[in-house]
Amino acid sequence: MQVSYVNIFVTDLEKAIAFYRDKLGLALQFSSPEHGY
C-alpha cells in the first residue's frame, strides 16, 4: 500500500513545511505559496 496524496490545512505554512520535512523526513514535492500550499 502507498499513500500518494495528503492534504492537511495549517495556519503557518512555513512552520508546517519545516516540521514535516525536518522532523518526519518527508520530502516536499510541490509548493505554491501564492495559493496557500
N, C-alpha and C positions, 0 to 999 in steps of 0.2 A: 504494500500500500504506500502511496506517496501523496503528500499534500502539495498541490500545485498553486493554490491561491488563498491568501488570508487577508481580510480587510478588518483593521482594528481602528476605531476612532479614538484619537488622543487630543489633549488640549495643548501640548507642547511638542511639535513635530521633531525639532532638533534633539530634544531630550529623549524622545522615544526612539529615534534612529540610533542614538548613541547607546542606549540600553540594549536594544535587540542586537546591534552589531557587536558591541564590546563585551557585554555580559553573557549573551546567549550564543555568540559566534555565528549569527545569521548574516548572510551576505545581502546587501542592498542591491537589487537588480534594476530598479527604476525609481526615479523621483521626479516629481513635478510640483515644486513648492508653490508656484503661481496658482495651481489648482488645489493645493492643500494636501498633496500626497507626494 
